[in-house]
Amino acid sequence: MATGLAGKVAVVTGSSRGIGKGIAVALAREGAKVVVNGLDDDVEAEKTYREVTQNGGVALLCPGDMTDEAVAGDLFDRTERELGGIDILVNNVGGGKNIPFLDIDEKLWHEVLDLNLHTTFRCIRLVLPGMLERGFGRIINIASQLGVKGGFQLAHYATAKAGLIGLTRSLALEFAGSGVTVNAIAPGRIQTELRPGAARVSQEWLERKLREIPMSRFGRVEEVAATAVLIASSPSGDFYTGQTFHPNGGEVMP
Ligand SMILES: NC(=O)c1ccc[n+]([C@@H]2O[C@H](COP(=O)([O-])OP(=O)(O)OC[C@H]3O[C@@H](n4cnc5c(N)ncnc54)[C@H](OP(=O)(O)O)[C@@H]3O)[C@@H](O)[C@H]2O)c1
């Protein structure tokens, strides 16, 4: 596949671990210069940075809270100064915990919408003008299959992820033909590393969840990353825009 990623500048928000890390490492393997971001400048972020740079890859380690517009703006400015104009923006920061709907108060609702949807809106507004000026850009929004099928006790999260799909389609329409494509990935259940101290799930829970997936297994971070590489590629990815990709083992077939 002709990825054309060598020398491209990619920002992957929330890439110190999990899916974002997988995408950052995969883009770097194709020769992209990658910005590694996480909330903290911790050992995980440092490990990801080393993994990206170990085979001659170029990276910047830029920790910071991407929900803060000023922090995000500084990160993009630094990227442009040190690596060049941003070609690829992967909006990966997100998450949310199961809460019964009537226990989701307005504060929590706004926090989850802010983390999963508004942060992406703000990052795109900061990066898109430069992409349009240069006539090239790849925006990849990490949604979730729950944005398509809904999530049990996850009304806030599923609503935000559904919003990301609407945002993706709308921007794809508005900017088609500009050289900027906008796509989403809506992963199913992906095995991400548990943070130290995170609660372990029971065997019974695991077996029940696996029965809901036709392929009877969780997805791998590398499988989501391969989707991102395809979308980010040029010319191989040039004709995809407004699409939502579904690495999910057959759990949702929209
Ligand atoms: N895992 C799944 O099964 C799954 C399925 C569907 C969709 N998704 C979506 O995929 C994305 C990644 O999920 P994941 O499971 O890989 O998450 P994860 O393992 O919890 O990793 C989250 C990453 O985001 C960073 N982060 C969190 N809040 C941030 C903020 N405000 N500013 C900057 N960085 C921040 C974390 O940094 P620190 O290490 O510093 O905390 C970490 O690098 C999310 O949008 C999630 O909704 C995941």
The ligand as an ORCA input file, in Angstrom:
! r2SCAN-3c Opt
* xyz 0 1
  N     -10.718      0.679     24.536
  C     -11.870      0.454     23.929
  O     -12.432     -0.658     23.978
  C     -12.522      1.562     23.134
  C     -13.636      1.238     22.353
  C     -14.247      2.244     21.603
  C     -13.745      3.534     21.624
  N     -12.674      3.822     22.401
  C     -12.177      5.208     22.373
  O     -10.814      5.203     22.011
  C     -10.137      6.286     22.639
  C      -8.939      5.774     23.426
  O      -9.391      4.805     24.355
  P      -8.357      3.898     25.183
  O      -9.138      2.737     25.675
  O      -7.123      3.690     24.407
  O      -8.074      4.879     26.419
  P      -6.966      4.781     27.567
  O      -6.245      3.470     27.506
  O      -7.674      5.172     28.810
  O      -5.926      5.931     27.148
  C      -6.357      7.260     27.176
  C      -5.220      8.147     26.705
  O      -5.711      9.487     26.652
  C      -4.924     10.317     27.526
  N      -5.787     11.348     28.068
  C      -6.902     11.198     28.830
  N      -7.465     12.398     29.076
  C      -6.681     13.319     28.448
  C      -6.731     14.734     28.324
  N      -7.705     15.447     28.892
  N      -5.753     15.350     27.618
  C      -4.744     14.646     27.043
  N      -4.653     13.300     27.116
  C      -5.612     12.651     27.812
  C      -4.329      9.381     28.548
  O      -3.178      9.986     29.126
  P      -2.630      9.560     30.618
  O      -1.928      8.248     30.423
  O      -1.705     10.653     31.010
  O      -3.838      9.454     31.494
  C      -4.038      8.175     27.656
  O      -2.876      8.388     26.884
  C     -11.188      6.997     23.503
  O     -11.748      8.071     22.772
  C     -12.246      5.918     23.717
  O     -13.512      6.467     23.958
  C     -12.051      2.872     23.156
*
